[in-house]
Amino acid sequence: MSQKQDIHCADCFGVLADKTRLRIVQGLQQKTANVAAITEEIGLTQPTVSHHLKLLDDYGIVVKERRGRETYYTFNPNYPCKGCGVFSSPIKL
């Protein structure tokens, strides 16, 4: 995904079809976190979490911010696709 403005509901649902990504988004709606904190909370390896975060970032669902040597992620309340309002209610797993 190269153009975040071209995202449609089907794209968001495709990315969110993975339970791990939903868990990551759910946590990032609560607080900003780096990969290490997300890895610890989710209980998966760092490369796996980084893979999921990259997809979420590519689709504009999360945003990242460099702070020194660390990258912190947070939920993007201005995510590109607003057609269905998928994030207007809390995520239930």
Residue pairs with C-beta under 8 A, 6 or more apart in sequence:
1 7
1 11
1 58
1 59
4 58
4 59
4 60
4 80
5 80
7 59
7 60
7 80
7 81
8 81
8 83
9 81
9 83
9 84
9 86
11 59
11 81
12 59
12 61
12 79
12 81
12 84
12 86
13 86
15 21
15 55
15 56
15 59
15 61
16 22
16 25
16 61
16 86
18 52
19 93
20 42
20 44
20 48
20 52
21 52
21 55
21 56
22 91
22 93
23 42
23 93
24 38
24 42
24 49
24 52
24 53
24 56
24 62
25 56
25 61
25 62
25 75
25 87
25 91
26 90
26 91
26 93
27 33
27 38
27 41
27 42
28 38
28 62
28 73
28 74
28 75
29 75
29 87
29 90
29 91
31 74
32 65
32 72
32 73
32 74
33 41
33 72
33 73
33 74
34 70
34 71
34 72
34 73
35 46
35 49
35 50
35 53
35 71
35 73
36 46
38 49
38 53
38 73
39 45
39 46
39 49
42 49
53 62
53 64
53 73
56 62
56 73
57 63
57 64
57 73
59 79
59 80
60 76
60 79
60 80
60 81
61 75
61 76
61 79
62 73
62 74
62 75
62 76
63 73
63 74
63 76
64 71
64 72
64 73
65 71
65 72
65 73
65 74
66 72
75 87
77 87
79 87
